Amino acid sequence: MDTAQAITDEHHALAADLKATGVEYAVGGFIDIQGRSKSKMVPIDHLPNLLAGSERYTPRGMGDLGRMTPDEDECVAMPDPSMLKILPWDRRIAWMPADLRFGGVADWPLCPRTILKKQLAAAADAGWRFNLGVETEIYCFDPTATAANGSGYLEPMAASGKIDPTPAYDIESTLDSLRFLDPMAKYMTELGFGLFSFDHEGGDAQFEFDFTYDEALAMADKITLFRLLAKQVAKQSGLQVTFMPKPYTEGWGSGHHFNMSLEDLETGTNLFRDREASTGWSKMTYGFVAGVMRHARAIAAIATPTVNSYKRLQPRLSDGTISWAPVWAAYGDNNRSCMLRLPHNRPALENRAVDSAANTYLAAAFILAAGLEGIAEGLDPGDPVDMTTYDWNAKASESSAVRLPRNLLEAIDAFEADPLTHQVFPETFVKEYAELKNREWDEYHSRVSEWEREKYLNLF
């Protein structure tokens, strides 16, 4: 079997060790544009070949990014054994994230993991490590009961999960949901996530798991694994998990908040904190903030990447209560109505605009690049916003903040027009991604909805 690299003794030793523990199969998952892990599965005796790059793919057109031509070369998946995990819900399988190499040699321009690694290398050249913590929210619901109600409402696994106005932090509904939450917590601990809490969030059947931050590439790999974990654990209990940002009209949106910091590679010192500064935050932090704000509209195309994402980025829910999702590219001191928050309880900058559909690799790459630009140019974000932003309008005099895109089309237009886009992403990626998302918008916008029929059918 042809391989991109030589098979080593270490490859054989790892295969033998895993086989001795009962592992039967291995996967080296490359990441598609939706953030899903894709791979062939190999018997464990063939793990040395897999690690040397034996598995070839025609990934374009299978990950919703571009179309492969018949004469195009294949990509080779090169797994990262340092991230190998035995899947605790099925211990026959060992999983690893993988990078794609075009023809087995060159970086493939559409590989999200490779795109992030290039931005992390830029930070490392400056002597910095980019750390990332992610607060990701999900809905876990009963699919049979949901189908039966016919309304689109996601039926919670427990009746106690229906609380008006919100079941957030409710202990009874959390206890009644342990058939999903308990194995999730145990498996996350076994996998080294550093889980420190989980809770019922604001929406019926909505949950959040909080775990320790990590270097950004390792965190993005963990999120990929978390998505596999959550969906498989739910299925084993007859349930379903979705990372859809806004699964039904009355529901709360699901965020994927980024908590970001830079640390000194040599000393491990957090560079966002400055005990001598009156605010406690360094000049570097404010430069990073300003850079992200400058490119916020373009970043939205990656951080809020679906038509549905912009149903979340609204100031209020359908019942008139605030959405807790950002609408303006503003920053504030512990102000949760802003896109960027400088929290009081941790030395990290929180980006609240990222949602649960985002590809963590791509979002982290773009946001890091924007922050690094802000630092390099010494940008100043101005004074923090100290008021809630939900009642601002496009002519608001309270702030010079920019409105986040109202829909996917606005975001894609900003993405293509922003010069930083063309520095972070290869031109092939920019072209293919914009075409993909424009098709998504056109498909959505061409559909006649129930709302339109209710609004216009008898009016005209």
N, C-alpha and C positions, 0 to 999 in steps of 0.2 A: 504493500500500500504506500503510495506517494505521500510524503509529508513535507510541510514548509520548512521545518527545522529537523535537526537530528534528534532521535530518541535517546534519552540519557538513562543512566542507572537510577537517578532520582525518580524518574517517571515510573520505572518498574517497581521501585521500592514503595512508592505511594500507592500504586495499584494493589500490591500485595497486602499492605497494611489495611487498606479499605476493605478488600475482599475478606480479610480475617475478621472484620467486625460485622460482616453480613451485607455489605454493600454489593449490589448486583449490577447497577447501571450508573452511568455518569452523563451529565450534560454540561456543555459549555455554551451558555446562553448569550447570544448577541442581543442588543437592545434595539427595538424598532422605534419608529417615530412616536408611537403611542406610549412608549415606556414599558412595553411588554418584552419579556424574555423569550427568545425563540432559539430552538436548537434541535439538532438530531440527538437521539439517545443511543449511546454505545454500551455494549456489555463491558463490565469492569475490566476484563482482560485486555480490552482495546484502549483503556485509558492512556497508556503511553503514546499511542498513535494520536489520540485526541489532543493531548498536551503539546505534541509536536506539530499540530496543524494539519491533521489528515482530513478534517471535515470541511467540505466546500459547499457553498451556498449561492443561490441566485436571489439575493435578498430584495432587490428592487422589484416593486410591484407586490411583494408579500408583506411589506411593512408599511403600506400606504405612503410610499415615497418614491415616485418615479416608476418608469416602465423599462424593463430590461429588453434590449434588442437581442435577436438570436445569435449574433456574432460577438456579444460582449463576454469578457472574461468573468470567471467566478470570483467570489470572495472566499477567503479562508478565515475561520474563526480561531483566534488564539486565546485560549482560556487563561484566566489568572488564578493559579492554584493557591495563592496567598489568601484568596477569598472563598476557598472551598468550604462548603457546608453540607453535612449530611442532613437531609430533610427530616425533621423530627416526626412529621405526620406520615411519612413513608420512608423508613430507614433503609430501604433498598436502593435509594437514589442519592447520589452526590451531585451537588449543583455548584457551578462556578459562573461568574460573568466572563464575557469574552470580548475582545476587540476584533474588528473586521479588518482584514488586509486584502486589498485588491490584487488579485493574481497571486496572493500569498506573500507579497513583498511590500507594496506601498500602502500608506494609510488610505482607507476608503473615506471619501469626503462626506459621506452621509452617515457615518458611524457616530452616534451621540456620545459614546464613552470616550472616543478619541478626541472629539471636539472639546469636551471638558478637560481632558488631560493637557491639552495645549494651553488652555488658560491657566491651569494650575502651575504649569511650567513657567509661565510669565510671572506669576506671583513669586514662585521660588527663585527666579532670577533676581528679584528685588530683595530676597532674603525672608520672604513671608510664606506662611502656610495658611490656607483658607479653610476655616472650620465651619461646619454647618450642622445645625440641629433642625429637624423638621417636625412640625406639629401637623399631622395629616388626619383628616376626618373622613369617616366612611359611614355609609348606611348599611346595616345588616338587618334584613327583613324576611318575612315569611312569604315566599313567592306564590305558594298555592292560595293563601288567603288574599294576597294582593291581586292575583288574577281574578279571583271570585268577586271582589268588590267592584271591579270594572271602572273605578274612578281615577286611577293613576296614583292614589294614595298608597304609600308603602306601609303595609301592615307590620307593626312590630312583632317580634317573636313572643312578647309577653304583653298581656292586656294592660298591665301597669305602666307600660311605656307610652300610653296615651294620656297626657296631662296637659290641660289648658292653663296658662299659655305655653308652657314649656316643661319638658321633663329633665332639664339640665341639672346634673349633679344628684338626681333623685336616687336615693339608696335602694328603695324597694325595687324600682325598675331595673337597676343595675344588678341586684341579687337575682332577680327573675330572668336575667339574660346571661347567667353564668355558663350555660351550656355552650355558648360561643366564646365568652370572654375568658373563661378559665383555661381552656386549652390554648387560646391565643397567648395568654400571659405566660404560661409554662413554656411554650415553644419559643417565644421571644427571649425568655431568660436563657434557655438552653443554647440558642443561637448567638448569644452575646450581644443582644441589642442594648442591654443596660436599662431595661424597662423599670421606671420608677413610679408610674401611676397610669390608671386608665379610668374612664368615666363615661357616663351618659351625657351626650352633648345636647344642644338646644332643640334639635329636631327629633320627632318621634322616630325611633330606631336608629338614631345617629350616635356614633361613638368616636372617641379619640384615645389613642395610645401615646404616651409621652416617654421618650427614652433618650439616653445620653447622646450628646453631640459627638461628632467625629470629623476627621479630615473629609473634605467634600466628596472625593471619589468614593471613599469607603461608605459614606452616608448614602450616596446615590445607589451604590450596589445594595445596601441594606433595604432601601425603599423598593427596589426591584424585587427583592426576596420577600419583603413584607406584603407586596401585592399578591404574589403567589400564595403565601401563607394564609392570608385573610380569606381568599376565595376558596381555597381547598378546605380549610377548617369549617367554613360556613356550609359547604356542600355536605360534609360529613355529618352535619346536624340537620340536614334538610332545609337549610337556609340559603340565602343569597346575599352577597356583598356587592356594592357598587361604589365606584370612585367618581361617578357622574357628579359634576359640581352642583347642579340644582335639579334633583330628580323629580320633584313635583312642585306645582305653583305655590302651595301653602307652606312648603318645607323650608327649613334653613339651608343655606348653601354650605358646601363642604370646602373648607380651606386646606391649604398645604403650606402653612406659614413657614418661611425660611428665617432661621435665627443665625446670623452670620457674624463672624469675627475674623480678624487677622492676628496671627501670632508670630513672634520672632522665631525663625527656624533654629537658631542656635540656642537661645535661652528658654524658649517656650513661653515667653512673656506675652500676655494679651495686649495688643497694641491699640485696642479701642478704648481702653481705660487710661485715665490720667488723673491720679489722685491730687495733683497740684492744681488742676483746672477747677474752676468754680462749679462747672456742671458735672464733673467726674468723667467727662468724655474727651478724648484726644482730638487734636486738629485733624488727624488722619481719619477719624470717624466721620467728621463733618464733610470732609472731602469725598469720602465714599458715599455718604448720603446724597450729596449734590450730584455726583455722577449718575447714581441710579435714578434720581428725579429727572435729570436731563434727558435720559433715554427711556423713561417710563412707558411712553406710548408704544414704542417699538418693542420693548421687553414684553408688553402685554400679549403680543402675538405668540410668544413662547410660553409665558407664565400662565396665561388664561387662553388656552389654545383651541377652544371649541365654540361653536355657535351657542351652546348651552351655558358656557362660562359667563356670558354677559347678562344672563338672567340672575346670576349671583351678584354681579357688580352693580347693584342698585341701592339707593339710599334706604329704602324701606321694604319690608315684607308686604305680602298682599293684605294683611290685617292692619297695616299702618305703623307697626312697631319698627324700630330701627333694625337694619339688617346686620350690623356689625361687620359688614364688608366695606372696603374702601371704595371711594368714588373719585377722589382727587389724588394727584401725585404730590402729596404734602407729607411733611414729617412733623412729629410732635414728641414732647417729653411725656412718655407713658400714655399718649393719646391714641386710643384704639380706633378712633374714627379715621385716622390717617393711614395712608399706604405704608409709611415707614414709622416705626415706633422705637424710641429709646427707652426700653423698660427699666424699671427700678430694681428688679430682682435678679438680673443676670447681665453679664458684660457682653452683650451681643445686640446687634441691630436686627429688629424684626421686620420682615417684609410680609405684610398681610394680604397682598394682592395675588400671590400665587395660589392656584386652586388645585384640587385633588386630581384633575386630569393632566396636569403638567408633567412633561418628561423632566425628571429631576436633573439629569445630566445637562440637558440643553438650557434649562432655566438657570442653573447654577453657573454655567459658562458665561451666559450673556450678562447676568447680574454682576458677576465678579469682574468682567471686563469693563462694565460701566463704572463700577466702584474704583477700580484701579485708575481709570482715566480721570475721575474726579480727584483722586489723590495726586496724580502726576501733574495736573493742571492747577492744583491748589484751589479748587472750586469752593465757593461759600454757599450753603443752602439758604442763608438768611435765618431769621428767627424762627423757632419752632412754633407751630400752631397750638394755641392753648384753648381752642373752642371746638365743639363738635362741628363736623363739616357736612352733615347730611342735608342741611337746608341751603347750602350754597347753590348758586346757579352760575351759568356761564359768564354772567356779567358781575359776579360777586366782587365787591371792593375789599373784602376782608383779607384777601390773599392773592398773590400772583401765581398760585399753584395752577397746574395744568390739569384739565379734566382727563381722566383715563378714558380710553375708547369706549363708546357706547355699544359697539358690536364688533364682530370678528372682521368685517370688511374694513372698518376704520383702523383696526390694529394691524392688519396686513399691509395696508397702504403706508402706515407709519414705519413698519418693519422694513419694507423695501426702500423707503426714502432715507432712512437713517444711515449715515456713513459708518457707524460702529458695527452695524449688522454685517457689512461687507468685510470688516476686519476680523470678526469673531468666527463667521461661518464661511466656508468655501463657496464660491459663486455657484457651483453646481447645487449646493444645498439651498441657497437663497432662492434660486430659480424653482427648484422642485418643490420646496416648502410653500412658496407663495402660490404656485399653481395648485397644489393639493388643497390649501385652505380656501382659495377662491372657488374651487369646485365645490367644497363643502358649503360655502356661503350660498352659491348659486342653487345648489340642490335644496337647501333649507328655504331659501327665499322664494322658490318657485312653488312650494307647497301651500295650499289653501288650508288654513287652520280652523278649528272649531270657534276660536275667538272671532275670527273674521266673519264667519257665518252668523254668529250671534249678534255681532255689531252691525252688519251691513245688509243682511239678507232681506229684512223687512223695511229697512230704512230707505232703500233706493228702489 
